[in-house]
């Protein structure tokens, strides 16, 4: 149906930056909200950032505000997460996700990419 392909994860020193990318493809669909969630060992998954199709609505969890920026390219069905001033607490598996209906939640997810921030 819809496949999400992520890239950009890796290992970075605290204070450094990474940019995650995730492209959605596979069938005819409309990507409404797109976003990123993360899950650290022993913790629940939390949404980090999301962006509406119009790009006018964005959400960031408090811990990343001012450091992370979400953006998207609708022509490519791609969402990005620019992560600056990374902290050790940002270490997690990051998942991209998309909603394909304005009345449905996130129904497609990427496989996750590891982001490790060394201190």
N, CA, C and O of each residue as an XYZ file, in Angstrom:
476
protein
N       0.853     -1.193      0.000
C       0.000      0.000      0.000
C       0.884      1.236      0.000
O       1.183      1.792     -1.057
N       1.299      1.663      1.175
C       2.182      2.803      1.307
C       3.440      2.346      2.030
O       3.381      1.719      3.087
N       4.558      2.671      1.443
C       5.840      2.345      2.041
C       6.566      3.622      2.421
O       6.560      4.601      1.676
N       7.182      3.599      3.573
C       7.945      4.735      4.055
C       9.405      4.327      4.129
O       9.757      3.357      4.799
N      10.240      5.067      3.443
C      11.659      4.776      3.384
C      12.412      5.897      4.070
O      12.352      7.051      3.648
N      13.115      5.552      5.119
C      13.822      6.520      5.926
C      15.309      6.515      5.608
O      15.862      5.530      5.119
N      15.930      7.638      5.898
C      17.371      7.739      5.790
C      17.843      8.860      6.704
O      17.057      9.712      7.119
N      19.114      8.849      7.008
C      19.724      9.943      7.739
C      20.089      9.666      9.180
O      20.771     10.473      9.812
N      19.649      8.543      9.709
C      20.002      8.226     11.077
C      21.471      7.890     11.205
O      22.164      7.677     10.210
N      21.932      7.846     12.424
C      23.320      7.515     12.649
C      23.791      7.916     14.017
O      23.002      8.152     14.932
N      25.091      7.987     14.133
C      25.761      8.317     15.381
C      26.324      9.722     15.292
O      26.972     10.082     14.309
N      26.076     10.504     16.310
C      26.552     11.875     16.322
C      26.929     12.273     17.743
O      26.356     11.784     18.717
N      27.886     13.154     17.840
C      28.293     13.682     19.134
C      27.270     14.691     19.635
O      26.642     15.394     18.844
N      27.108     14.759     20.937
C      26.224     15.766     21.513
C      26.585     17.148     20.986
O      27.758     17.510     20.896
N      25.566     17.902     20.643
C      25.761     19.209     20.046
C      25.760     19.196     18.538
O      25.687     20.250     17.907
N      25.839     18.028     17.957
C      25.855     17.906     16.519
C      24.472     17.888     15.920
O      23.474     18.106     16.607
N      24.427     17.625     14.631
C      23.175     17.678     13.885
C      23.022     16.460     12.991
O      24.001     15.861     12.545
N      21.784     16.116     12.745
C      21.421     15.100     11.774
C      20.160     15.555     11.076
O      19.360     16.304     11.636
N      19.989     15.101      9.856
C      18.740     15.336      9.153
C      18.164     14.006      8.705
O      18.788     13.268      7.943
N      16.977     13.714      9.182
C      16.266     12.519      8.793
C      15.347     12.822      7.624
O      14.747     13.895      7.555
N      15.241     11.880      6.715
C      14.339     11.993      5.587
C      13.477     10.749      5.523
O      13.914      9.659      5.891
N      12.260     10.914      5.058
C      11.362      9.777      4.897
C      10.430     10.044      3.737
O       9.680     11.020      3.742
N      10.477      9.179      2.746
C       9.637      9.301      1.572
C       8.556      8.234      1.580
O       8.832      7.054      1.799
N       7.339      8.655      1.343
C       6.200      7.746      1.268
C       5.855      7.474     -0.191
O       5.795      8.392     -1.008
N       5.631      6.216     -0.504
C       5.284      5.827     -1.869
C       4.538      4.507     -1.859
O       4.366      3.889     -0.808
N       4.089      4.071     -3.047
C       3.518      2.743     -3.169
C       2.144      2.656     -3.807
O       1.819      1.649     -4.435
N       1.350      3.672     -3.660
C       0.033      3.701     -4.269
C      -0.483      5.130     -4.286
O       0.117      6.039     -3.712
N      -1.603      5.300     -4.956
C      -2.221      6.613     -4.978
C      -2.814      6.910     -3.607
O      -3.667      6.177     -3.106
N      -2.358      7.965     -3.035
C      -2.842      8.367     -1.721
C      -2.537      9.835     -1.515
O      -1.723     10.432     -2.220
N      -3.199     10.385     -0.550
C      -2.920     11.739     -0.121
C      -2.298     11.683      1.263
O      -2.875     11.124      2.196
N      -1.134     12.260      1.383
C      -0.490     12.345      2.686
C      -1.008     13.580      3.401
O      -0.747     14.710      2.988
N      -1.735     13.352      4.462
C      -2.188     14.468      5.278
C      -1.080     14.794      6.273
O      -0.017     15.265      5.870
N      -1.300     14.557      7.540
C      -0.211     14.796      8.471
C       0.925     13.814      8.230
O       0.696     12.637      7.952
N       2.133     14.305      8.337
C       3.312     13.466      8.356
C       4.104     13.831      9.602
O       4.088     14.977     10.050
N       4.778     12.866     10.143
C       5.487     13.172     11.368
C       6.536     12.154     11.744
O       6.789     11.179     11.037
N       7.133     12.422     12.881
C       8.191     11.591     13.418
C       7.905     11.264     14.869
O       7.535     12.136     15.655
N       8.078     10.015     15.213
C       7.994      9.568     16.582
C       9.299      8.901     16.953
O      10.068      8.501     16.079
N       9.552      8.779     18.230
C      10.761      8.105     18.662
C      10.457      7.223     19.855
O       9.501      7.448     20.597
N      11.287      6.228     20.017
C      11.152      5.332     21.148
C      12.538      4.973     21.658
O      13.356      4.397     20.941
N      12.779      5.321     22.893
C      14.019      4.973     23.561
C      13.802      3.703     24.367
O      12.670      3.393     24.735
N      14.863      2.969     24.645
C      14.722      1.736     25.417
C      14.022      1.973     26.747
O      14.387      2.872     27.505
N      13.019      1.159     27.018
C      12.303      1.254     28.270
C      11.305      2.386     28.357
O      10.699      2.595     29.408
N      11.123      3.112     27.285
C      10.198      4.232     27.283
C       9.120      4.029     26.233
O       9.300      3.294     25.262
N       8.004      4.692     26.448
C       6.928      4.648     25.473
C       7.282      5.485     24.254
O       8.045      6.448     24.331
N       6.711      5.091     23.142
C       6.891      5.875     21.929
C       6.209      7.223     22.091
O       5.095      7.310     22.608
N       6.875      8.254     21.654
C       6.308      9.582     21.709
C       6.462     10.267     20.362
O       7.459     10.078     19.665
N       5.482     11.049     20.011
C       5.605     11.831     18.800
C       6.510     13.019     19.050
O       6.346     13.756     20.022
N       7.456     13.189     18.165
C       8.432     14.261     18.274
C       7.965     15.498     17.532
O       8.047     16.612     18.048
N       7.478     15.298     16.328
C       7.074     16.418     15.489
C       6.116     15.937     14.434
O       6.168     14.780     14.016
N       5.246     16.814     14.004
C       4.353     16.515     12.898
C       4.083     17.779     12.123
O       4.281     18.889     12.616
N       3.631     17.595     10.906
C       3.375     18.727     10.029
C       2.179     18.404      9.156
O       2.055     17.295      8.636
N       1.312     19.372      9.003
C       0.143     19.191      8.169
C       0.509     19.292      6.696
O       1.594     19.756      6.345
N      -0.396     18.856      5.844
C      -0.127     18.887      4.414
C       0.124     20.302      3.914
O       0.975     20.527      3.053
N      -0.619     21.244      4.460
C      -0.459     22.632      4.045
C       0.816     23.260      4.581
O       1.198     24.351      4.157
N       1.468     22.589      5.496
C       2.682     23.063      6.162
C       2.430     24.206      7.139
O       3.370     24.763      7.706
N       1.174     24.548      7.331
C       0.851     25.635      8.239
C       0.690     25.174      9.681
O       0.716     25.988     10.604
N       0.525     23.888      9.873
C       0.372     23.365     11.210
C       1.514     22.443     11.567
O       1.742     21.433     10.902
N       2.224     22.789     12.611
C       3.324     21.955     13.071
C       3.188     21.691     14.556
O       2.604     22.477     15.302
N       3.729     20.592     14.950
C       3.742     20.213     16.353
C       5.137     19.735     16.712
O       5.783     19.027     15.939
N       5.591     20.126     17.883
C       6.838     19.629     18.427
C       6.627     19.290     19.886
O       5.980     20.033     20.622
N       7.172     18.173     20.292
C       7.162     17.890     21.710
C       8.091     18.878     22.404
O       9.075     19.336     21.822
N       7.770     19.198     23.645
C       8.469     20.284     24.327
C       9.986     20.106     24.347
O      10.729     21.081     24.234
N      10.436     18.891     24.488
C      11.859     18.653     24.663
C      12.692     18.953     23.420
O      13.914     19.062     23.511
N      12.050     19.089     22.263
C      12.802     19.335     21.041
C      12.535     20.703     20.445
O      13.147     21.067     19.441
N      11.647     21.456     21.034
C      11.336     22.779     20.507
C      12.580     23.655     20.478
O      13.344     23.709     21.442
N      12.764     24.330     19.370
C      13.924     25.174     19.199
C      15.140     24.456     18.674
O      16.113     25.095     18.275
N      15.103     23.139     18.667
C      16.238     22.352     18.193
C      15.916     21.559     16.931
O      16.768     21.394     16.058
N      14.692     21.075     16.840
C      14.281     20.266     15.696
C      13.361     21.080     14.804
O      12.594     21.914     15.285
N      13.440     20.837     13.524
C      12.558     21.471     12.563
C      12.025     20.417     11.607
O      12.788     19.680     10.982
N      10.711     20.358     11.503
C      10.093     19.431     10.573
C       9.693     20.190      9.313
O       9.253     21.337      9.382
N       9.846     19.553      8.188
C       9.451     20.137      6.919
C       8.993     19.019      5.994
O       9.161     17.839      6.301
N       8.419     19.395      4.870
C       7.953     18.373      3.937
C       7.964     18.899      2.522
O       7.912     20.105      2.283
N       8.032     17.979      1.599
C       7.951     18.259      0.178
C       6.812     17.408     -0.352
O       6.969     16.204     -0.552
N       5.677     18.028     -0.579
C       4.498     17.272     -0.974
C       4.644     16.623     -2.349
O       4.062     15.568     -2.602
N       5.410     17.241     -3.228
C       5.603     16.662     -4.551
C       6.344     15.338     -4.482
O       6.239     14.513     -5.390
N       7.089     15.136     -3.414
C       7.845     13.904     -3.223
C       7.286     13.045     -2.100
O       7.828     11.982     -1.798
N       6.209     13.499     -1.484
C       5.656     12.809     -0.314
C       6.750     12.498      0.697
O       6.834     11.394      1.235
N       7.569     13.484      0.935
C       8.728     13.312      1.795
C       8.661     14.274      2.971
O       8.322     15.447      2.818
N       8.988     13.761      4.129
C       9.055     14.562      5.334
C      10.484     14.515      5.859
O      11.163     13.492      5.764
N      10.922     15.630      6.408
C      12.272     15.754      6.923
C      12.228     16.154      8.387
O      11.281     16.789      8.850
N      13.244     15.780      9.084
C      13.416     16.239     10.454
C      14.858     16.688     10.622
O      15.774     15.869     10.695
N      15.044     17.990     10.682
C      16.353     18.549     10.946
C      16.548     18.614     12.448
O      15.776     19.264     13.153
N      17.564     17.952     12.932
C      17.821     17.862     14.354
C      19.145     18.548     14.652
O      20.204     18.082     14.231
N      19.080     19.642     15.369
C      20.260     20.405     15.736
C      20.479     20.343     17.240
O      19.567     20.034     18.006
N      21.696     20.639     17.640
C      22.055     20.637     19.057
C      21.565     19.367     19.745
O      20.900     19.413     20.780
N      21.905     18.262     19.156
C      21.441     16.987     19.682
C      21.991     16.718     21.071
O      23.123     17.074     21.399
N      21.160     16.083     21.869
C      21.498     15.729     23.232
C      21.431     14.222     23.394
O      20.792     13.526     22.605
N      22.090     13.733     24.411
C      22.080     12.300     24.664
C      20.659     11.778     24.833
O      20.362     10.648     24.444
N      19.788     12.587     25.406
C      18.411     12.178     25.614
C      17.628     12.018     24.322
O      16.520     11.481     24.334
N      18.184     12.476     23.212
C      17.540     12.289     21.921
C      17.797     10.908     21.342
O      17.201     10.537     20.330
N      18.670     10.152     21.967
C      18.968      8.815     21.486
C      17.706      7.963     21.503
O      17.063      7.813     22.542
N      17.363      7.416     20.362
C      16.148      6.628     20.232
C      16.073      6.079     18.821
O      16.849      6.457     17.944
N      15.127      5.184     18.622
C      14.752      4.796     17.280
C      13.685      5.770     16.816
O      12.673      5.966     17.490
N      13.912      6.370     15.678
C      12.987      7.350     15.139
C      12.177      6.723     14.010
O      12.727      6.093     13.107
N      10.887      6.901     14.075
C       9.963      6.363     13.099
C       9.256      7.507     12.382
O       8.818      8.467     13.016
N       9.148      7.405     11.082
C       8.305      8.347     10.365
C       6.932      7.731     10.160
O       6.780      6.510     10.153
N       5.945      8.584      9.995
C       4.577      8.113      9.868
C       3.773      9.085      9.029
O       4.137     10.250      8.873
N       2.678      8.585      8.496
C       1.810      9.392      7.661
C       0.362      9.028      7.940
O       0.038      7.870      8.202
N      -0.497     10.023      7.880
C      -1.929      9.774      7.866
C      -2.403      9.930      6.430
O      -2.016     10.875      5.744
N      -3.236      9.010      5.979
C      -3.745      9.045      4.613
C      -5.227      9.371      4.548
O      -5.845      9.257      3.490
N      -5.780      9.765      5.639
C      -7.163     10.204      5.710
C      -7.267     11.289      6.757
O      -6.622     11.206      7.802
N      -8.079     12.316      6.492
C      -8.225     13.366      7.508
C      -8.964     12.898      8.743
O      -8.978     13.596      9.757
N      -9.578     11.729      8.677
C     -10.334     11.210      9.811
C      -9.697      9.976     10.433
O     -10.294      9.340     11.301
N      -8.523      9.642     10.008
C      -7.832      8.458     10.491
C      -6.484      8.845     11.077
O      -5.867      9.824     10.657
N      -6.049      8.084     12.026
C      -4.760      8.333     12.629
C      -3.617      7.903     11.737
O      -3.806      7.591     10.561
N      -2.435      7.893     12.311
C      -1.256      7.470     11.552
C      -1.392      6.001     11.198
O      -1.361      5.137     12.074
N      -1.541      5.723      9.921
C      -1.820      4.360      9.486
C      -0.667      3.692      8.769
O      -0.734      2.496      8.484
N       0.387      4.429      8.470
C       1.577      3.836      7.881
C       2.798      4.359      8.606
O       2.898      5.539      8.944
N       3.718      3.448      8.831
C       4.921      3.746      9.598
C       6.155      3.211      8.900
O       6.114      2.183      8.225
N       7.235      3.916      9.073
C       8.511      3.393      8.634
C       9.016      2.345      9.604
O       8.430      2.123     10.663
N      10.105      1.706      9.230
C      10.673      0.661     10.071
C      11.513      1.201     11.214
O      11.853      0.467     12.142
N      11.838      2.451     11.150
C      12.613      3.072     12.201
C      14.075      3.179     11.842
O      14.633      2.308     11.174
N      14.686      4.249     12.289
C      16.107      4.451     12.096
C      16.729      4.884     13.419
O      16.183      5.724     14.135
N      17.859      4.305     13.723
C      18.505      4.564     14.999
C      19.245      5.889     14.964
O      20.024      6.159     14.050
N      18.993      6.699     15.963
C      19.755      7.917     16.196
C      20.434      7.767     17.548
O      19.773      7.598     18.572
N      21.740      7.828     17.539
C      22.502      7.701     18.765
C      23.346      8.948     18.960
O      24.128      9.327     18.087
N      23.181      9.573     20.099
C      23.914     10.788     20.427
C      24.847     10.466     21.581
O      24.405     10.116     22.675
N      26.116     10.586     21.330
C      27.108     10.293     22.354
C      27.399     11.539     23.174
O      27.384     12.656     22.656
N      27.660     11.340     24.436
C      27.934     12.446     25.342
C      29.381     12.457     25.796
O      29.779     13.330     26.568
